[in-house]
Amino acid sequence: MAHDREFFINSDKETFKRYDLARFLEQGDDSLDPLTSSMLDNIDNLAIGGYYTIQGEDGMPWLISERLYGDSQYWWIIMLFNGFQGIEDIKNGEDIKYPSVNALQDFYFTLKSRERTSE
């Protein structure tokens, strides 16, 4: 890792979604810092859960997330896992990969554990 410090997870962040992106970013004075995020640095190392072919109206990441996981909160994970910078990168007919739910759960709890030991 190229950073002096590593941020794991903010368990105190009040949100009703476990995978809310803000939980995985360090809070600065006025903004969230993606550069120290262990989640963002390691997301592409998660096990592939499968592949999905984009069809018609599926081009919105939250719709893809809803179809794959039954929940829209994973949209940003799908984007990063595929190296997408924006929704314009999602093309009709393209096969995208998505991480396994078990890999996400395991990584989530690893971050929580590392957060506790770093305090």
Backbone as a printed PyTorch tensor [residue, N CA C, xyz], in Angstrom:
tensor([[[  0.8430,  -1.1820,   0.0000],
         [  0.0000,   0.0000,   0.0000],
         [  0.8830,   1.2380,   0.0000]],

        [[  0.5130,   2.2610,  -0.7210],
         [  1.3290,   3.4510,  -0.9020],
         [  1.0210,   4.5520,   0.1070]],

        [[  0.1810,   4.2810,   1.0920],
         [ -0.2410,   5.3180,   2.0250],
         [  0.4230,   5.1100,   3.3820]],

        [[  0.6130,   6.2150,   4.1340],
         [  1.2040,   6.1380,   5.4600],
         [  0.2720,   5.4490,   6.4470]],

        [[ -1.0140,   5.6010,   6.2630],
         [ -1.9830,   4.9900,   7.1620],
         [ -3.0840,   4.3570,   6.3320]],

        [[ -3.7950,   3.4790,   6.9920],
         [ -4.8550,   2.7620,   6.2990],
         [ -6.1370,   2.8810,   7.1160]],

        [[ -7.2300,   3.2150,   6.4510],
         [ -8.5230,   3.3320,   7.1120],
         [ -9.3430,   2.0970,   6.7930]],

        [[ -9.9300,   1.4910,   7.8120],
         [-10.6410,   0.2360,   7.6190],
         [-12.1480,   0.4370,   7.4780]],

        [[-12.7940,   0.8920,   8.5360],
         [-14.2510,   1.0540,   8.5110],
         [-14.6630,   1.9680,   9.6570]],

        [[-15.7070,   2.7280,   9.4540],
         [-16.2670,   3.5710,  10.4990],
         [-17.5390,   2.9040,  11.0070]],

        [[-17.4120,   2.1060,  12.0460],
         [-18.5600,   1.3870,  12.6050],
         [-19.5570,   2.3210,  13.2690]],

        [[-19.1140,   3.5210,  13.6250],
         [-20.0050,   4.4800,  14.2760],
         [-20.8530,   5.2700,  13.2890]],

        [[-20.5440,   5.1740,  12.0060],
         [-21.3040,   5.8950,  10.9760],
         [-22.7510,   5.4180,  11.0020]],

        [[-23.6670,   6.3560,  11.2400],
         [-25.0820,   6.0090,  11.2970],
         [-25.6450,   5.9020,   9.8930]],

        [[-26.0140,   4.6900,   9.5260],
         [-26.5960,   4.4130,   8.2220],
         [-27.3820,   3.1190,   8.3330]],

        [[-28.3900,   2.9710,   7.5330],
         [-29.1780,   1.7440,   7.5870],
         [-28.6570,   0.7000,   6.6030]],

        [[-27.6130,   1.0400,   5.8560],
         [-27.0400,   0.0980,   4.8890],
         [-25.6320,  -0.3020,   5.3200]],

        [[-25.4070,  -1.5940,   5.4290],
         [-24.0980,  -2.1050,   5.8430],
         [-22.9930,  -1.6420,   4.9030]],

        [[-23.2620,  -1.6350,   3.6020],
         [-22.2270,  -1.3090,   2.6140],
         [-22.3340,   0.1200,   2.0880]],

        [[-22.7710,   1.0330,   2.9360],
         [-22.7930,   2.4500,   2.5720],
         [-21.3420,   2.8850,   2.3530]],

        [[-21.0480,   3.4440,   1.1920],
         [-19.6770,   3.8320,   0.8440],
         [-19.0410,   4.7120,   1.9170]],

        [[-19.8090,   5.5950,   2.5360],
         [-19.2680,   6.5100,   3.5440],
         [-18.6770,   5.7690,   4.7470]],

        [[-19.1100,   4.5540,   5.0080],
         [-18.5630,   3.7810,   6.1300],
         [-17.1190,   3.3540,   5.8740]],

        [[-16.7200,   3.3240,   4.6200],
         [-15.3960,   2.8110,   4.2580],
         [-14.4090,   3.9180,   3.9000]],

        [[-14.8120,   5.1730,   4.0880],
         [-13.9550,   6.3150,   3.7840],
         [-13.7080,   7.1180,   5.0500]],

        [[-12.4680,   7.5380,   5.2260],
         [-12.1100,   8.3390,   6.3880],
         [-12.6800,   9.7470,   6.2430]],

        [[-13.2620,  10.2570,   7.3170],
         [-13.8540,  11.5920,   7.3160],
         [-12.7620,  12.6230,   7.5560]],

        [[-12.6090,  13.5570,   6.6080],
         [-11.6760,  14.6610,   6.7690],
         [-12.4140,  15.8650,   7.3230]],

        [[-11.8450,  17.0510,   7.1760],
         [-12.4930,  18.2630,   7.6610],
         [-13.8310,  18.4910,   6.9690]],

        [[-13.8230,  18.4890,   5.6510],
         [-15.0390,  18.7660,   4.8900],
         [-15.4370,  17.6380,   3.9530]],

        [[-14.6570,  16.5710,   3.9240],
         [-14.9130,  15.5570,   2.9070],
         [-14.4850,  14.1730,   3.3770]],

        [[-14.7870,  13.1970,   2.5490],
         [-14.3620,  11.8230,   2.7900],
         [-13.1000,  11.5610,   1.9780]],

        [[-12.1640,  10.8100,   2.5480],
         [-10.8750,  10.5650,   1.9070],
         [-10.8040,   9.1520,   1.3330]],

        [[-10.8860,   9.0060,   0.0100],
         [-10.8110,   7.6650,  -0.5790],
         [ -9.3930,   7.1010,  -0.6380]],

        [[ -8.3750,   7.9250,  -0.4360],
         [ -6.9940,   7.4860,  -0.6300],
         [ -6.4820,   6.5480,   0.4540]],

        [[ -7.0860,   6.5670,   1.6400],
         [ -6.6220,   5.7100,   2.7290],
         [ -7.5310,   4.5020,   2.9470]],

        [[ -8.5190,   4.3230,   2.1110],
         [ -9.5250,   3.2800,   2.3060],
         [ -9.0080,   1.8820,   1.9590]],

        [[ -8.9850,   1.0230,   2.9550],
         [ -8.6060,  -0.3710,   2.7260],
         [ -9.6230,  -1.0640,   1.8230]],

        [[-10.8890,  -0.7200,   1.9610],
         [-11.9380,  -1.3210,   1.1230],
         [-11.6980,  -0.9970,  -0.3440]],

        [[-11.4560,   0.2650,  -0.6510],
         [-11.2550,   0.6620,  -2.0420],
         [ -9.9660,   0.0750,  -2.6130]],

        [[ -8.9370,  -0.0250,  -1.7820],
         [ -7.6620,  -0.5780,  -2.2500],
         [ -7.7270,  -2.0750,  -2.5320]],

        [[ -8.6340,  -2.7690,  -1.8730],
         [ -8.6490,  -4.2290,  -1.9560],
         [ -9.8760,  -4.8270,  -2.6210]],

        [[-10.8030,  -4.0090,  -3.0580],
         [-12.0600,  -4.5300,  -3.5950],
         [-11.8610,  -5.4260,  -4.8130]],

        [[-10.8660,  -5.1260,  -5.6250],
         [-10.6580,  -5.9420,  -6.8290],
         [-10.0170,  -7.2940,  -6.5210]],

        [[ -9.6640,  -7.5350,  -5.2550],
         [ -9.1200,  -8.8270,  -4.8440],
         [-10.1930,  -9.7990,  -4.3590]],

        [[-11.4380,  -9.3460,  -4.2970],
         [-12.5220, -10.2140,  -3.8360],
         [-12.7880, -11.3260,  -4.8450]],

        [[-13.2670, -12.4480,  -4.3510],
         [-13.6040, -13.5760,  -5.2270],
         [-14.7680, -13.2020,  -6.1400]],

        [[-14.6820, -13.6310,  -7.3810],
         [-15.7560, -13.3720,  -8.3430],
         [-16.9280, -14.2910,  -8.0260]],

        [[-18.1070, -13.6830,  -7.9070],
         [-19.3210, -14.4510,  -7.6450],
         [-19.9500, -14.9600,  -8.9210]],

        [[-19.6990, -14.2570, -10.0120],
         [-20.2470, -14.6500, -11.3000],
         [-20.1410, -13.5160, -12.2980]],

        [[-20.7760, -13.7240, -13.4330],
         [-20.7880, -12.7270, -14.5040],
         [-22.2320, -12.4350, -14.8800]],

        [[-22.4590, -11.2140, -15.3420],
         [-23.8040, -10.7770, -15.6990],
         [-23.7150, -10.0090, -17.0150]],

        [[-24.6060, -10.3060, -17.9310],
         [-24.6420,  -9.6030, -19.2140],
         [-25.6240,  -8.4430, -19.1250]],

        [[-25.1320,  -7.2380, -19.4170],
         [-25.9710,  -6.0410, -19.3930],
         [-26.9810,  -6.1300, -20.5310]],

        [[-28.2550,  -5.9200, -20.1910],
         [-29.3250,  -6.0160, -21.1780],
         [-30.2350,  -4.8000, -21.0790]],

        [[-30.4340,  -4.1290, -22.1940],
         [-31.3940,  -3.0280, -22.2730],
         [-31.2380,  -1.9740, -21.2030]],

        [[-32.2210,  -1.8910, -20.3310],
         [-32.2700,  -0.8520, -19.2970],
         [-31.3820,  -1.1470, -18.0920]],

        [[-30.6270,  -2.2270, -18.1350],
         [-29.7760,  -2.6130, -17.0020],
         [-28.5890,  -1.6860, -16.7830]],

        [[-28.3750,  -0.7130, -17.6170],
         [-27.1640,   0.0860, -17.5790],
         [-26.9610,   0.9470, -16.3560]],

        [[-27.8990,   0.9840, -15.4530],
         [-27.7410,   1.7540, -14.2230],
         [-27.2150,   0.8270, -13.1280]],

        [[-26.1250,   1.2100, -12.4720],
         [-25.4960,   0.3060, -11.5110],
         [-26.4090,  -0.1230, -10.3640]],

        [[-27.2950,   0.7410,  -9.9220],
         [-28.1950,   0.3810,  -8.8210],
         [-29.2110,  -0.6660,  -9.2710]],

        [[-29.5920,  -0.6490, -10.5630],
         [-30.4890,  -1.6840, -11.0930],
         [-29.7640,  -3.0280, -11.1990]],

        [[-28.5160,  -2.9810, -11.6250],
         [-27.7130,  -4.2010, -11.6990],
         [-27.5730,  -4.7980, -10.2980]],

        [[-27.2550,  -3.9620,  -9.3330],
         [-27.1130,  -4.3990,  -7.9520],
         [-28.4030,  -5.0390,  -7.4420]],

        [[-29.5120,  -4.4120,  -7.7320],
         [-30.8210,  -4.9370,  -7.3120],
         [-31.0640,  -6.3160,  -7.9300]],

        [[-30.7440,  -6.4690,  -9.1970],
         [-30.9480,  -7.7600,  -9.8770],
         [-30.0260,  -8.8530,  -9.3310]],

        [[-28.7840,  -8.5000,  -9.0710],
         [-27.8090,  -9.5010,  -8.6370],
         [-27.9220,  -9.8670,  -7.1640]],

        [[-28.1520,  -8.8530,  -6.3340],
         [-28.1210,  -9.0660,  -4.8890],
         [-29.4700,  -8.8660,  -4.2050]],

        [[-30.4590,  -8.3590,  -4.9580],
         [-31.7480,  -8.0670,  -4.3370],
         [-31.7170,  -6.8030,  -3.5030]],

        [[-30.6810,  -5.9740,  -3.7040],
         [-30.4910,  -4.7500,  -2.9270],
         [-29.6280,  -3.7920,  -3.7450]],

        [[-29.9960,  -2.5350,  -3.7760],
         [-29.2730,  -1.5560,  -4.5930],
         [-27.9990,  -1.0260,  -3.9420]],

        [[-27.7500,  -1.3140,  -2.6710],
         [-26.6100,  -0.7250,  -1.9600],
         [-25.2420,  -1.1610,  -2.4850]],

        [[-25.1880,  -2.2010,  -3.2770],
         [-23.9130,  -2.7200,  -3.7720],
         [-23.4650,  -2.0680,  -5.0790]],

        [[-24.1920,  -1.0650,  -5.5540],
         [-23.9150,  -0.4660,  -6.8650],
         [-22.4710,  -0.0070,  -6.9960]],

        [[-21.9370,   0.6650,  -5.9830],
         [-20.5810,   1.2090,  -6.0670],
         [-19.5410,   0.0940,  -6.0320]],

        [[-19.8600,  -1.0090,  -5.3730],
         [-18.9510,  -2.1480,  -5.3420],
         [-18.8320,  -2.7520,  -6.7400]],

        [[-19.9560,  -2.9010,  -7.4250],
         [-19.9610,  -3.4170,  -8.8000],
         [-19.1620,  -2.4940,  -9.7180]],

        [[-19.3470,  -1.1870,  -9.5520],
         [-18.6180,  -0.2140, -10.3760],
         [-17.1050,  -0.3690, -10.1800]],

        [[-16.6590,  -0.3740,  -8.9380],
         [-15.2250,  -0.4780,  -8.6550],
         [-14.6650,  -1.8410,  -9.0380]],

        [[-15.4250,  -2.8820,  -8.8050],
         [-14.9870,  -4.2460,  -9.1040],
         [-14.7020,  -4.4170, -10.5930]],

        [[-15.4050,  -3.6540, -11.4220],
         [-15.2210,  -3.7190, -12.8710],
         [-14.3550,  -2.5920, -13.4120]],

        [[-13.8640,  -1.7170, -12.5330],
         [-13.0110,  -0.6190, -12.9660],
         [-13.7490,   0.4870, -13.6920]],

        [[-15.0570,   0.5850, -13.4720],
         [-15.8560,   1.6280, -14.1250],
         [-15.6760,   2.9660, -13.4170]],

        [[-15.4900,   4.0150, -14.2060],
         [-15.3660,   5.3660, -13.6730],
         [-16.7200,   6.0660, -13.5840]],

        [[-17.6310,   5.7020, -14.4660],
         [-18.9620,   6.3110, -14.5040],
         [-19.9320,   5.3850, -15.2080]],

        [[-21.2150,   5.7440, -15.1750],
         [-22.2210,   4.8610, -15.7730],
         [-22.0740,   4.7480, -17.2830]],

        [[-21.4030,   5.7090, -17.8970],
         [-21.1810,   5.6380, -19.3470],
         [-20.2490,   4.4760, -19.7210]],

        [[-19.5320,   3.9310, -18.7430],
         [-18.6570,   2.7830, -18.9920],
         [-19.4310,   1.4690, -19.1020]],

        [[-20.6790,   1.4680, -18.6580],
         [-21.5050,   0.2600, -18.6910],
         [-22.1870,   0.1870, -20.0490]],

        [[-21.8610,  -0.8380, -20.8110],
         [-22.3530,  -0.9680, -22.1930],
         [-23.3300,  -2.1320, -22.3300]],

        [[-24.3810,  -1.9080, -23.1150],
         [-25.3570,  -2.9500, -23.4070],
         [-24.6580,  -4.1410, -24.0740]],

        [[-24.9650,  -5.3450, -23.6220],
         [-24.3710,  -6.5550, -24.1660],
         [-23.0530,  -6.9550, -23.5250]],

        [[-22.4960,  -6.0860, -22.6920],
         [-21.2160,  -6.3570, -22.0420],
         [-21.3980,  -7.3180, -20.8680]],

        [[-20.4420,  -8.2210, -20.7010],
         [-20.4170,  -9.0910, -19.5280],
         [-19.6110,  -8.3990, -18.4420]],

        [[-20.2050,  -8.2630, -17.2730],
         [-19.4930,  -7.6980, -16.1300],
         [-19.3810,  -8.7760, -15.0600]],

        [[-18.4100,  -8.6000, -14.1910],
         [-18.2430,  -9.5340, -13.0810],
         [-18.8030,  -8.8910, -11.8160]],

        [[-19.1300,  -9.7190, -10.8680],
         [-19.5780,  -9.2050,  -9.5820],
         [-18.9970, -10.0820,  -8.4720]],

        [[-18.6950,  -9.4620,  -7.3170],
         [-18.0930, -10.2280,  -6.2270],
         [-19.1100, -11.1300,  -5.5390]],

        [[-18.6090, -12.2190,  -4.9860],
         [-19.4940, -13.1210,  -4.2530],
         [-19.9300, -12.4590,  -2.9490]],

        [[-21.1370, -12.7570,  -2.5390],
         [-21.6690, -12.2160,  -1.2880],
         [-20.8200, -12.7020,  -0.1160]],

        [[-20.4130, -13.9510,  -0.1440],
         [-19.5840, -14.4800,   0.9480],
         [-18.2540, -13.7450,   1.0460]],

        [[-17.6400, -13.4390,  -0.0860],
         [-16.3780, -12.6920,  -0.0810],
         [-16.5880, -11.2920,   0.4870]],

        [[-17.6990, -10.6550,   0.1260],
         [-18.0110,  -9.3290,   0.6720],
         [-18.1960,  -9.3910,   2.1820]],

        [[-18.9640, -10.3690,   2.6420],
         [-19.2070, -10.5210,   4.0810],
         [-17.8930, -10.7600,   4.8240]],

        [[-17.0830, -11.6750,   4.3120],
         [-15.8030, -11.9770,   4.9610],
         [-14.9120, -10.7440,   5.0240]],

        [[-14.8480,  -9.9900,   3.9310],
         [-14.0040,  -8.7960,   3.9010],
         [-14.5410,  -7.7290,   4.8480]],

        [[-15.8550,  -7.5740,   4.8950],
         [-16.4810,  -6.6170,   5.8090],
         [-16.0560,  -6.9140,   7.2520]],

        [[-16.1600,  -8.1670,   7.6560],
         [-15.8140,  -8.5240,   9.0310],
         [-14.3070,  -8.4580,   9.2750]],

        [[-13.5070,  -8.6780,   8.2580],
         [-12.0630,  -8.4830,   8.3740],
         [-11.7560,  -7.0140,   8.6520]],

        [[-12.4320,  -6.1110,   7.9380],
         [-12.2240,  -4.6770,   8.1600],
         [-12.6510,  -4.2790,   9.5650]],

        [[-13.7690,  -4.8120,  10.0340],
         [-14.2290,  -4.5060,  11.3950],
         [-13.2070,  -4.9880,  12.4220]],

        [[-12.6640,  -6.1650,  12.2050],
         [-11.6680,  -6.7180,  13.1120],
         [-10.3950,  -5.8670,  13.1070]],

        [[ -9.9530,  -5.4700,  11.9320],
         [ -8.7430,  -4.6450,  11.8170],
         [ -8.9690,  -3.2660,  12.4200]],

        [[-10.1970,  -2.7520,  12.3230],
         [-10.5180,  -1.4600,  12.9290],
         [-10.3480,  -1.5520,  14.4400]],

        [[-10.8610,  -2.6130,  15.0370],
         [-10.7720,  -2.7780,  16.4910],
         [ -9.3190,  -2.9130,  16.9510]],

        [[ -8.5070,  -3.6390,  16.2120],
         [ -7.1180,  -3.8480,  16.6310],
         [ -6.2370,  -2.6290,  16.3660]],

        [[ -6.6920,  -1.7120,  15.5170],
         [ -5.8860,  -0.5220,  15.2170],
         [ -6.1740,   0.6300,  16.1690]],

        [[ -7.1810,   0.4730,  17.0000],
         [ -7.5500,   1.5710,  17.9200],
         [ -6.6190,   1.6390,  19.1020]]])
